[in-house]
């Protein structure tokens, strides 16, 4: 038995969960915030037999999209000893961060 933790962007959470459920996987949703830009994330937890891990990961990857976003830089370069305001930079957000851990014991009460 394995436990899959997937941290996905809030915009992808519904589609990832729907697809996992359609494929017969039970999913627990944990709202979370953090990481780069402190954007809204959702942590999904899926307990699966070892042989289903790749299928779960494939679904998560297919339904979690990376996207580009313009943000103001937090770096304010000094020009002639003057502080310049932040400037917009393009960053990639979204996608998924996936962890798979062994489950020593599993019980359903």
C-alpha positions in Angstrom: 0.0 0.0 0.0 1.2 3.5 -0.9 0.1 7.0 0.1 0.3 9.6 -2.7 0.4 13.3 -1.6 -0.2 15.7 -4.5 0.0 19.4 -4.1 -1.9 21.0 -6.9 -3.0 24.6 -7.8 -6.5 25.4 -6.6 -7.7 25.9 -10.2 -6.8 22.3 -11.0 -8.1 20.6 -7.8 -11.7 20.0 -9.0 -10.7 18.3 -12.3 -8.0 16.2 -10.6 -10.4 15.0 -7.9 -13.2 14.3 -10.4 -10.9 12.3 -12.7 -9.4 10.3 -9.8 -12.9 9.5 -8.5 -14.1 8.5 -12.0 -11.2 6.0 -12.1 -12.3 4.5 -8.7 -9.8 6.2 -6.4 -10.9 7.8 -3.1 -9.3 11.2 -2.4 -9.0 13.3 0.7 -8.7 17.0 0.1 -6.7 19.3 2.4 -6.7 23.1 1.7 -3.2 24.5 1.9 -1.3 27.7 1.1 2.4 28.1 0.7 5.3 27.9 -1.7 6.2 30.4 -4.3 3.9 33.4 -4.3 1.9 31.9 -1.4 -0.7 30.9 -4.0 -3.7 28.8 -3.0 -3.0 25.1 -3.2 -4.8 22.0 -2.4 -3.1 18.9 -1.0 -4.7 15.7 -2.2 -4.1 12.4 -0.4 -4.8 9.1 -2.1 -4.2 5.7 -0.6 -3.6 3.1 -3.3 -2.2 -0.4 -3.8 1.4 -0.3 -5.1 0.4 -1.3 -8.6 -1.9 1.7 -9.0 0.6 4.4 -8.1 1.6 5.1 -11.7 -2.0 5.4 -12.8 -2.7 8.0 -10.1 0.4 10.0 -10.9 -0.5 10.0 -14.6 -3.9 11.4 -13.8 -2.5 14.1 -11.6 0.1 15.1 -14.2 -2.5 15.3 -17.0 -5.0 17.4 -15.0 -2.5 19.8 -13.3 -1.5 22.5 -15.7 1.5 24.8 -15.5 0.7 28.5 -16.3 2.5 31.7 -16.8 1.8 34.7 -14.6 3.2 38.2 -14.4 4.2 39.3 -10.9 6.1 42.2 -9.5 9.7 41.3 -8.6 10.6 41.7 -5.0 14.2 42.6 -6.0 14.7 46.4 -6.2 18.0 47.0 -8.0 20.0 50.0 -7.0 20.7 52.4 -9.9 23.2 55.2 -9.0 22.4 54.6 -5.3 18.7 55.1 -5.9 16.2 52.4 -5.3 14.2 51.4 -8.4 10.6 50.1 -8.0 10.0 46.4 -8.6 9.4 45.4 -12.2 7.1 42.7 -13.6 8.6 39.3 -14.3 7.0 36.2 -15.8 6.9 33.1 -13.6 5.6 29.6 -14.1 3.0 28.5 -11.5 0.8 25.4 -11.2 1.6 21.9 -12.1 1.8 19.4 -9.3 4.3 18.3 -6.6 3.8 14.6 -5.8 5.2 12.5 -3.0 4.7 8.8 -2.6 5.3 7.1 0.7 5.0 3.6 2.0 2.2 2.7 4.3 3.2 0.4 7.1 -0.3 -0.3 8.3 -3.8 0.4 6.9 -7.1 0.0 8.7 -10.6 1.2 7.8 -12.9 1.5 10.7 
